[in-house]
Amino acid sequence: MAALFASGRAVDIVLVVIAVELVWLVRGWRWPLVRAALCLGPGALMLIALRAALIGLDWRWIALPLLASFPLNLADLARRNRQKR
């Protein structure tokens, strides 16, 4: 089990689950792709940063997806705020 996490494979499994969830939301629940991507994207990017940290990549490869998740999260919050009104 330790090797599963040390190699980053555990994160890969979770990312596959998120990809399946994206397909399910878009095809099964008929969510627009942008809505589903904004909802799931920040978490997926944070998982990519976690994977980079687990496998010992340079700090830039950890910071980049974390940085990218922030505006995506803000866009999702703005979309949800507009929906409430």
HELIX and SHEET records of a PDB file:
HELIX    1   1 ALA A    2  ALA A    6  1                                   5    
HELIX    2   2 ARG A    9  VAL A   23  1                                  15    
HELIX    3   3 TRP A   24  GLY A   28  3                                   5    
HELIX    4   4 LEU A   33  LEU A   54  1                                  22    
HELIX    5   5 TRP A   59  LYS A   84  1                                  26    
END                                                                             
